[in-house]
Amino acid sequence: MRTDEFAERYLSGLELWGDDFGPAQIEEWFADEREAYANLGAASSDSEAYGYSGFNRQYGFRYLPDRRFRRALGVGSAFGGEFLPVLDRIDDITILEPSAHLRSAALRSTPVRYEDPVPSGDMPFDDRSFDLVLCFGVLHHIPNVSKVVREIGRVTAPGGWVLLCEPVVSMGDWRSADRPGLTRRERGIPRHLLERAVGDAGLSIRSSLFCAATPTSRIGRLLRCNMYANRIGAVVDRALALATAWNYRYHPTSAWQKLRPSSVFIVAQRPR
Ligand SMILES: C[S@@+](CC[C@H](N)C(=O)[O-])C[C@H]1O[C@@H](n2cnc3c(N)ncnc32)[C@H](O)[C@@H]1O
């Protein structure tokens, strides 16, 4: 593909790189990503040390109704720390996770069952199996995003809830090898394409908020604290995401253009 055609179609954010791949290309991508996040060595095996609970509460969990969830699914939930804020409301947890290394036997006293995803994106679950689905920072590691989001819609029970959070910026030009700290294939998903995929999966979006503004992590580094672990940091992030939302673009080409929210947090529900 010509460089200018690639930029026009994908770096512009009009189309999502990977979403139109055929089976052979999808298999290659899937194999590259299977252990790629584990190999970065960024994840703590102590689920109690999970660092985004304040963030996930502020942007996602607080929108959930005050009820119990019979069966929850974590797509790419690794050790499962993201479930902690709602763990006491869940009876049963299944995690779809390709890495053999990012697995916990249990979350506190709740047993966790793991299943392996397959490249096609087909999930090994019956229709309407889960009343809560979490998918945090995972779809951008996957080529066939629309297919996987359709599967999330299929396995969600009527009235069930889906919480998704993904980068909505390119994360650099992914043809380049020079992207330190990232896996080979990960790339953000343009916001409008992510929201369209959720709608096409039969889910109704109840909330979709810009988050993870670039100044937030800089403030965290200055203060030597994790801004996403607690509510105050998440509230500061929301204010910064709102203040910089006007500058959102998928693929920035200058430092100034990088001053913007980098992710979107979506809370969606499958209609009854
Ligand atoms: C950035 S990590 C996020 C982990 C966790 N959700 C969190 O928020 O800490 C991405 C996760 O997606 C997983 N992953 C990669 N490809 C996947 C696939 N095809 N299906 C499900 N999970 C996948 C990785 O192994 C990793 O656990």
Ligand as a Chemical Component Dictionary entry (heavy atoms), coordinates in Angstrom:
data_LIG
# 
_chem_comp.id                   LIG 
_chem_comp.type                 NON-POLYMER 
_chem_comp.pdbx_formal_charge   0 
_chem_comp.three_letter_code    LIG 
# 
loop_
_chem_comp_atom.comp_id 
_chem_comp_atom.atom_id 
_chem_comp_atom.alt_atom_id 
_chem_comp_atom.type_symbol 
_chem_comp_atom.charge 
_chem_comp_atom.model_Cartn_x 
_chem_comp_atom.model_Cartn_y 
_chem_comp_atom.model_Cartn_z 
_chem_comp_atom.pdbx_ordinal 
LIG C1  C1  C 0  -2.992 -3.699  28.219 1  
LIG S1  S1  S 1  -3.364 -5.292  28.823 2  
LIG C2  C2  C 0  -4.797 -4.958  29.816 3  
LIG C3  C3  C 0  -4.960 -5.930  30.938 4  
LIG C4  C4  C 0  -6.101 -5.605  31.901 5  
LIG N1  N1  N 0  -7.376 -5.575  31.233 6  
LIG C5  C5  C 0  -5.850 -4.294  32.624 7  
LIG O1  O1  O 0  -6.590 -3.345  32.405 8  
LIG O2  O2  O -1 -4.862 -4.240  33.375 9  
LIG C6  C6  C 0  -4.029 -6.132  27.413 10 
LIG C7  C7  C 0  -4.515 -7.530  27.712 11 
LIG O3  O3  O 0  -5.175 -8.061  26.534 12 
LIG C8  C8  C 0  -4.790 -9.399  26.384 13 
LIG N2  N2  N 0  -5.048 -9.818  24.990 14 
LIG C9  C9  C 0  -4.253 -9.711  23.906 15 
LIG N3  N3  N 0  -4.872 -10.240 22.823 16 
LIG C10 C10 C 0  -6.090 -10.680 23.235 17 
LIG C11 C11 C 0  -7.201 -11.325 22.603 18 
LIG N4  N4  N 0  -7.177 -11.630 21.301 19 
LIG N5  N5  N 0  -8.299 -11.623 23.336 20 
LIG C12 C12 C 0  -8.343 -11.321 24.662 21 
LIG N6  N6  N 0  -7.327 -10.715 25.318 22 
LIG C13 C13 C 0  -6.214 -10.393 24.612 23 
LIG C14 C14 C 0  -3.329 -9.387  26.809 24 
LIG O4  O4  O 0  -2.798 -10.663 27.073 25 
LIG C15 C15 C 0  -3.406 -8.496  28.053 26 
LIG O5  O5  O 0  -3.786 -9.217  29.195 27 
# 
loop_
_chem_comp_bond.comp_id 
_chem_comp_bond.atom_id_1 
_chem_comp_bond.atom_id_2 
_chem_comp_bond.value_order 
_chem_comp_bond.pdbx_ordinal 
LIG C1  S1  SING 1  
LIG S1  C2  SING 2  
LIG S1  C6  SING 3  
LIG C2  C3  SING 4  
LIG C3  C4  SING 5  
LIG C4  N1  SING 6  
LIG C4  C5  SING 7  
LIG C5  O1  DOUB 8  
LIG C5  O2  SING 9  
LIG C6  C7  SING 10 
LIG C7  O3  SING 11 
LIG C7  C15 SING 12 
LIG O3  C8  SING 13 
LIG C8  N2  SING 14 
LIG C8  C14 SING 15 
LIG N2  C9  SING 16 
LIG N2  C13 SING 17 
LIG C9  N3  DOUB 18 
LIG N3  C10 SING 19 
LIG C10 C11 SING 20 
LIG C10 C13 DOUB 21 
LIG C11 N4  SING 22 
LIG C11 N5  DOUB 23 
LIG N5  C12 SING 24 
LIG C12 N6  DOUB 25 
LIG N6  C13 SING 26 
LIG C14 O4  SING 27 
LIG C14 C15 SING 28 
LIG C15 O5  SING 29 
# 
